[in-house]
Amino acid sequence: MTMELIPNLPNDVARECLIRVKYDQFATLLSTCNGWKTEIERPEFFQLRKATSHGQKLLVMAQSRPHPDIKQPAHKGRSVKTAFGLSVLELDTGIWVDLPLLPHHFPYGIPYFCHLVAVGYDLLLIGGLDPVTWDASPSVFVFNFLTAKWRRGADMPGARRSMFGCASGHGPMVYVAGGHDEEKNALKSAMAYDVVRDEWTPLPDMSRERDEVKGVFSLGKFHAVGGYCTETQGRFERSAEVFDVETWRWDHVREDFLEASTCPSTCTPGDDMDMYMIYEGNVVASKDAKWQVIAKLPGDVGKMSYMTRWQDKLMVIGSSRLGEPHNAYVLNLEKSEWTKLWIPQNYSGHVHTGCYLEM
């Protein structure tokens, strides 16, 4: 006998009610009864939410904000001046909220220059620099949006690295490449993390070292874009390497992948285009290794902080000058029209990284 999801209602009608619940109420539903827990954990539940336009589009960002409680003394000649927390923007409603942190792990904010990636219902916070000691962290923390709880994942193995490239792909895998070790030596090693198995697997080395490399998963492959080697500290390359997850090997190096030798931090994957990025005040897009201008960047986001894309939209966050409050715009890629978003004052800080997910 089939269990009733809601007494005295046919299950298809009850399911129509459940798919309309907001993402931040999932944990409550899971704890209400086993029937609801089973239903919500089924992959078909979220497929139905998206198919009926009830899935919620979320952007999670590592963002600076005031931290009046910090009274930590200087350590190793440093002190905490800016704290970073996790902000969540509900893209359909324009509502900004905080994602709860683990206070015993993040008493002074999340690590600087960490990476955020999404895998299914999970948000991963990987690596970064301790905000007090500035030591590189190998840590992996996973926030599950169904349970609204954090868990600790397996640490990144090997030398502690920072400023690496990172991106999630299809299925449960997250890819990490390059960066530098604690002696500031650029790295060409790479690895993959399986979120379900909580295991790290080494990848073949890239052909060259890539510090401050940008990781992008596009067209079914992991791209390590730009970066620089130890000897050319800070002088970015135009090249990119592509890891084929099917053959488990790196393709040949694309020497002139970027238009110019520039920091590739704004690179983001596309659907109709291979990749987007900001270059010389413009949004540019790559198709078949050729870059073209899509739109001119609004003037008050000239000091770019972050860019991401979902469906036919592209969002940029930045400020008119260094130290100024940040602004946000969404570009309709079909109409080439910008729309400015309202940002509450306490969410107008610098955004280092972020990721898009639909719940």
Secondary structure, DSSP 4 states (H G I P E B T S, - for coil): -PPPSSTTS-HHHHHHHHTTS-GGGHHHHHHH-HHHHHHHHSHHHHHHHHHTT-PPEEEEEEEEE--TT--PPPBTTB----EEEEEEEETTTTEEEEPP--TTT-TT-SPBT-EEEEETTEEEEE--B-TTT--B---EEEEETTTTEEEE-PPPPSS--BS-EEEE-STTEEEEE--B-TT--B---EEEEETTTTEEEEEPPPSS--BTPEEEEETTEEEEE--B-GGGTT---S-EEEEETTTTEE---BTT-SSSS---TT-EE-SSSSEEEEETTEEEEEETTEEEEEEEPPGGG-EEEEEEEETTEEEEEEESSTTSPPEEEEEETTTTEEEEEP--GGG-S-EEEEEEEE-
